Amino acid sequence: MYKILIADDHPLFREAITNVIETGFPDTETIETEDLESALALAQEHDDLDLVLLDLNMPGMNGLNGLISLRNEAPTIPVVIVSAEDDKQVVLQAITCGAVGFISKSSPRAQMTEALQQILDGNVYLPSDIIRQSDQDSSRRNRRTSEHPQIAPELLSSLTRRQLLVLERMAKGESNKQIAYNLHIAETTVKAHVSAILRKLGVHNRVQAILSASDIDFAQYLRR
């Protein structure tokens, strides 16, 4: 049984996401609120929450500052951003600020359920369709490059072909389970590859690897 806080100022969406949760995760207790101030209070009152679903644009949020405030006030409770935003940079910034996932409000019911299952299982969820977006705005790309430097070619060259394939799918937002299925290998093998990738690239976690690898031309390295 899970306990989930839904923080969103749109009653119809709260009703919709509650329905998704009740159908996919029977016996789950849901708590609803409509602004950041009450979300912060409820997170402190209910320290046994398994998850907070946080709307990016509800009253009090001030962009990602609301997420940062919630993470500071209740650091042990996982937070997922649920938003109508579909910009790749917003998704990556939310993860960088401490969210464990990003669910688009336009996602089909089955995709929302799968995302919630991944997150409740302890994984980070990134919407693969958004992560695959190319950066059309060159100034945005340049800004991101300065914030998240690209991986040096010699470090990429140190990866085996299978590790490159795993990293490529990580950069597309796939979970370990999805990578295992697509590459026809065991999930434990994927986890071992991910650990080796992080070590070889000198990054601390999966999100840092994704941020650094999002614009790599993998075909160039896989032609070796």
N, C-alpha and C positions, 0 to 999 in steps of 0.2 A: 504494500500500500504506500502510495506517495502523497506528499503534501506540497501543493504548488500554488504560488501567489501569481495572479494575473493582474498586471498593472497597465491599464489602458483606458483612455478617456472616451472610447467609443463603445457604448453598451452593446451594439449589435456584434462587434468583433469579439468582445468578452464572451458573449453568448455562444458565438461560433467556435472559439477556441476551447471553451468549456465543453462543448459537445464533442469536439475532436478528442479531448482528454478522457471524457467519460466513456466514449466508445472504445478507444484504444487501450485505456488503462483503467479497467473497472475498479471500483472501491477507492479511487484516488480522491482526496479531499482538496477542493479548490477554494481559494480566498480571492476576492476581487477588490480592486481599488482603482481610482481614476486620476491620481496625481502622484508626483514624486514624494511630497511631504508625508502623505499617509503610507506610501510604500515603504519609506524608511522606518516609520513607526511600527508597521506590521512586521517588517523583517527583524526588528529588535525584539518585538513581543513574541514572535514565533521562531525561535532559534532552531527548531526542528524542521524547517522548510527544506525540501529536497531541491527546489528550483524556483527561481523568479523569472517570469516572462515579462520583459520590460519594453514598453512602447517608447520609441526614440523621440517622439514628438508630442508627448502629453505634457500638461502644465507642470512647470518646475524643472523640466529636464535640461533646458539650455544645451541642446546637443548632447555630446558625450559626457559633459560634466556631470549629468545626473547619474550616469553609469559609474563614473569614478566615485561619486559620493556614496552610492550604494555599496560599492566594493569596499570602501573605507569603513563604512558603518557595520557591514555584515560580511567580512572577508571570507567566512567559511561557507556561505551559501552561493552555489553556482547561479550565474545570471545569464539569461539568453535575451538578446535583442530581437524583438519582433517588430518589423517595420515595413512600410510600403516603399521605403528606399530600395533602389536596385543598383546602386553605384558600387563598383568594386572597391573603391578607396574607403567608402564608409564602412563596408563590411570588414576590411582589413584593419581599419582604425579601431573599430569596436572590439575586435579580438585582441589587438595590442593593448587596449585599455582594460582588459580583464574579462570580457565576456567569453563564455565557453561555447557560444554558438550564435548564429544569426539566421533567423527564419523570416522569409519574405511573406507578407500578408497575402500575396497573390499565389502562394504555393498551393497545389492541390492537396486535398485532405490526406491522401495516402503519403505524400511527401512530408507533410507536417508530422504525421504519426511516426514515420521513419526517423525524422530529425530528432524528435523528442526521445525516441527509444535509444538512439545513439548517445545523446547527451546524458540520459539517465543511466546509461551503461558506463559513463565516465569518459566518453570521447568528446572531442571538439567537433562541432558540426559547421561546415562551410557550404553554402549553396553552390554546387558545382557550375550551374548555368551562369551565375554572376561572376564567379572566380575566373571563368574562361573568357570573360570580356577582355577585349584589347583596350589599351589606353589611347583614346583618340586625341585627347588634349595633351600636346607635347609639353606644355608648362607643368601640367600635373605629373607627367611622367618624370620630368626632370626633378620636380620637388620630391617625388617618392624615391628617386634614385639617391638623392642626397640623404634622405632619412633612412633608407634601407639599401645600403650599397650592394651592388651585384656581387655574386660569388666569383672569386678569382678563377680564371680558366684552369690553372694548375690544380686547384682543389677539385673542380669538377672532373678533371682528367684522372684523378685518383680513385674515382668511383668505378666499380665494375659495371658492366652493361646492365645486369639485373638491378643493381642499385639505382642506376640512372632511370630505368623504367619505373621503379617504385617512386622515386622523387618526382618524375614527370606526373604521375597520377596523384601524388600528394598535392602538387601545385594546382591540380584541377579541382581540389576540394574533396577527393575521395577518401573514405574511411579505410582503415586497415582491412575490414571485411570486404569492402568493394574491390580494393586492390587485389586481395587474395583471389577473389572470384575472377576478375578480369585477366590476371596473369597466371591463373591455374596453379597456384601454390598455396601452401597452408598459411593460415593467419599468423601462426607463431613464427613462420619464416619471414613474413612481412615485418613483424615487430622487430626481429633480429636485424633485418635490412635497415629499418628506420633508425635503430640505435647506432648502427655503423655509419649511416649517412650523417647523422647529427655530429658524431665524433669526428669524422673526416672533414666536414665543412666548418667545424669549430663553432657551431651554434648550440644554444642551450635547450631549445625545444622545437617542436613541430611547427609552431606558428612562425618562428624566426626563419626556419628553412623555407616555408611557403612564401613568406614575404620576399626573401632573397632570390627565390627561384622562379617567380611568377612571369618573368620576361625572357627566360632562357630559351634559346633555340635548341631544343633537345635533339632534333634531327641531325644537327651538326656533330654532336658528340656521339650519337648512336651509329653514325656512319663509319666509325673507326673500325 
